Amino acid sequence: MKPVYLFLSIVGFILPNIWVAKVTIETGNVLFWWDIPTTFSQMFANDIATAFGVDLLFVVVVFFVWSYNEARKYQIKRLGLVWLLTLVLGLAGAFPLFLYLREKNA
């Protein structure tokens, strides 16, 4: 499964960040972090966006709690990097990367 997780991680970092790059170029809001109020106002612009945004934020919190316990259990040393990648580039790439690291240590 390690190659599958690594492939999914690469795809998970690339796909969502196509739109992140587009917004960065169009607005200068680099990685959605340079203008956080605008990022949040657009993330919660309507009920559908709010549902997806709240769902994602909750899943990220659950991932942080779960990955912390799994990293201790499997002695994964790069958890901080995975969390940083989650905050900067998103969960779609960081989650399969964590699974890859977990398989590597199992």
C-alpha positions, -999 to 999 in steps of 0.1 A, spaced: 0 0 0 30 24 4 32 32 -33 -6 38 -34 -4 62 -5 25 80 -20 7 84 -53 -25 96 -36 -4 121 -16 11 136 -47 -23 138 -64 -38 152 -32 -13 180 -31 -16 188 -68 -53 188 -75 -67 212 -49 -37 235 -52 -45 241 -89 -73 264 -77 -52 277 -48 -26 288 -74 -53 304 -95 -66 324 -66 -30 333 -55 -23 347 -90 -56 365 -94 -58 381 -59 -24 379 -43 -39 359 -14 -9 335 -13 -21 300 -2 -52 317 13 -30 329 42 -21 365 33 -57 377 35 -73 354 61 -105 375 66 -112 373 29 -104 336 29 -129 330 57 -156 352 43 -154 334 9 -152 300 26 -185 308 44 -201 327 15 -232 306 14 -248 275 31 -232 250 8 -197 265 11 -202 267 49 -212 230 51 -180 220 32 -159 244 52 -171 233 86 -168 197 76 -132 201 64 -122 221 95 -136 194 118 -119 166 99 -86 185 101 -90 186 139 -99 149 141 -69 142 119 -46 161 142 -58 142 172 -58 108 155 -24 113 138 -8 124 171 -18 92 188 -8 71 157 26 89 155 33 80 191 21 44 186 42 39 154 71 62 164 66 85 134 91 113 136 79 137 109 44 145 123 52 182 126 60 183 89 27 165 81 8 190 102 25 220 86 17 206 51 -19 201 62 -21 238 72 -3 251 42 -13 228 13 -43 209 27 -55 176 41 -59 159 7 -22 154 3 -11 154 39 -34 125 50 -22 100 25 14 112 33 8 103 69 -6 69 59 26 64 38 48 72 68 27 50 91 31 20 66 68 27 65 71 24 103 47 -5 107 
